[in-house]
C-alpha cells in the first residue's frame, strides 16, 4: 500500500480510532484496487448496480442528480477520505441514485461488498463508524430535501448563513464557483447571480470575487 492510499484511508471516518498499523493489517485481509480518473470522467451512472465501497483517496468528485430536462442538482462534493454513497452497498439490488464525476484528477479505492462485509464483521469499531456515517448522511439528505421548498433567496441566504457558522466570520470565502454553487442549491446560474446582485444592492452583502462580506446577516 502506497503512502497516498494509506493517508486517504486514515482520513476516512470509516477508520476512525484505528492506528496506522491496524489499518494496514486490516486491508491485507481483503482485496481492493485503486482506480485513477481524469478530470471530467464519469465513473458511476445513476442506476448502475452498487457492488463496491468507494473511498476517495485523493482529488475531488461530485455526486449529481440529472433530471429528464438535463437540469443538474449537485448533491455532494467528495474529498480525500470520503465514502461515496455507502448506504446502497448492502441494499438488495442496490443501485447508485446519483451520477459521480471526477471534478479533478482523482484516485478512488474500491472494495467489493463481500470484502466490506468481512471488514465489518472482523472489526466492530468500523461497524460503529459506518453507523455514524450513515446517520450523518441522513441528516445531510434531510437538509437537502428541506431546500426544495425554499425560494432562491432563501436557499442563497441559508447557504451564506451556513458558511458564516462554518468559517466563524461574517467575511466568508466562497469555496465553490458560481456554477458549482448553483448546482449545489439546485438553481440556475443566472438566478444565483441575480439574487447575489439584489442582496448587494440592498446592502445585505458586499461581493469581491469569491470574498463576501455579510453586513446585515439578519436580512438574509
Buried (B, 14 or more C-beta within 10 A) or exposed (E): EEEEBBBBBBBBBBBBEBEEEEBEEBBEEBEBEBBEBEEEBEBBEBEEEBBBBBBBBBBBBBBBBEEEEEEBBBBBBBBBBBBBBBBBBBEEEBEBBBBBBBBEBBBBBBBBBEBBBBBBEEBEEBEEBBEEBEEEBEEEEEEBEEBEEBEBBBBBBBBBBEBBEEEEEBEBEBEBEBEBBBBBBBBBBEBBEEBBEBBBEEEBBEEEEEEBEBBEEEEB
